[in-house]
Amino acid sequence: MSLNSYDEWSPLAEVVVGSGARFEAHELELSFKLFFHDVAYAAFYYPSYGPAADDAASEPESSRQLKRRYVDELNEDLEELVTVLREYGALVHRPLPLPAPAPFSTPSWQAHCVPALNIRDQAIIMGEEILETPPQVRARYFENDLLKPVFYRYFHAGAKWSVMPRPVMTDRSFDTSYVSGQKTPAMQEIAHPQASPYDTGFEMMIDAAQCLRFGRDILVNAATENHVLGARWMQRHFEGRFRFHLMHRFADNHIDSLVLPLRPGTLLLRNPLVAESLPEPLRRWDRIYAPEPDDNSFPQYEDDDLLLTSRYIDMNVLSVDENTVVVNSLCPELIRTLERHRFTVLPVQHRHRRLFGGGFHCFTLDTVRRDSGPCDYLE
Ligand SMILES: NC(=[NH2+])NCCC[C@H](N)C(=O)O
């Protein structure tokens, strides 16, 4: 079918589900630390990024291995998600599995490829157009290559396909003021940007997952100058087709564990403060608050397991139509809350959402939603 997806709730006909194949490590370099600063610091993980204070002479740790068992369990849970979406009636596509965490280098830095897992992050379907957003984490630079077979399929069927300018991504490309404004000890470890002959100043870097689609209206969060430049590019590119509502420092980056529309007129929200920071028309929508997360619903991890999300990650649900939502079966309070509001819940187990940085909304890209269009929902 042709690409057609304008919102987060119309009946799901086709979807891409990410892959965790060969996820082996996180590279603990500047772009990663900046990106995950809020969650990692909040979880008091920062001190463990560098050498221990009494061992200042040793080299800072450059990568953190992921445990094989967690990756296997992640991929089991993803298979269950695929099964449930197929049973619902959606056509499910998959990215290519990462064949190996291959090393690559640009003229100014090096990294290792990671799998196309959180595929919500670097591509957004804007109606009949695929837009690939520029990466913010170096290891993710070539991640979308794994989605090319899927994107070509839609291209052959008539889709428009645009890619935002690719960042050079030297240390000085990053606006660190959001992170340094947090006044956390973390800055001591990450604020040593090196000069490079490729420096070009702040570059546009923004993730698709900083946006939410409401027909003709797009909500977008910008916390840094990098995000503002990215949002400006989108605004110009889609002039006359979409209206962008910029929210300043609504979150550090992604917004889909703070707010998600479940259908026109109904929002799932983390808390009342989040609701009050939304653009005026959305403050009039009905609100469903995600229940306070239960710490017992998360696996017990060890000190060397990096947590990349907040405890609210289970509100990162995938709506398959206006009445039906895919929810983590390990979050029964949220299931009950949604059922009380007369939603049908499709439960799927997702154990390691905090280790891999995403829930079901992050792991999917809804390419075809039946009857979705560039409607005015925010009037
Ligand atoms: N599209 C995504 N990867 N979203 C995940 C957002 C997670 C968010 N930073 C949190 O910690 O709750």
Ligand as a Chemical Component Dictionary entry (heavy atoms), coordinates in Angstrom:
data_LIG
# 
_chem_comp.id                   LIG 
_chem_comp.type                 NON-POLYMER 
_chem_comp.pdbx_formal_charge   1 
_chem_comp.three_letter_code    LIG 
# 
loop_
_chem_comp_atom.comp_id 
_chem_comp_atom.atom_id 
_chem_comp_atom.alt_atom_id 
_chem_comp_atom.type_symbol 
_chem_comp_atom.charge 
_chem_comp_atom.model_Cartn_x 
_chem_comp_atom.model_Cartn_y 
_chem_comp_atom.model_Cartn_z 
_chem_comp_atom.pdbx_ordinal 
LIG N1 N1 N 0 11.324 7.557 20.921 1  
LIG C1 C1 C 0 11.969 7.234 22.014 2  
LIG N2 N2 N 1 13.101 6.585 21.944 3  
LIG N3 N3 N 0 11.432 7.614 23.184 4  
LIG C2 C2 C 0 11.953 7.272 24.442 5  
LIG C3 C3 C 0 11.857 8.420 25.356 6  
LIG C4 C4 C 0 12.323 8.060 26.701 7  
LIG C5 C5 C 0 12.424 9.231 27.611 8  
LIG N4 N4 N 0 13.653 9.945 27.425 9  
LIG C6 C6 C 0 12.302 8.740 29.033 10 
LIG O1 O1 O 0 13.299 8.547 29.636 11 
LIG O2 O2 O 0 11.242 8.490 29.546 12 
# 
loop_
_chem_comp_bond.comp_id 
_chem_comp_bond.atom_id_1 
_chem_comp_bond.atom_id_2 
_chem_comp_bond.value_order 
_chem_comp_bond.pdbx_ordinal 
LIG N1 C1 SING 1  
LIG C1 N2 DOUB 2  
LIG C1 N3 SING 3  
LIG N3 C2 SING 4  
LIG C2 C3 SING 5  
LIG C3 C4 SING 6  
LIG C4 C5 SING 7  
LIG C5 N4 SING 8  
LIG C5 C6 SING 9  
LIG C6 O1 DOUB 10 
LIG C6 O2 SING 11 
# 
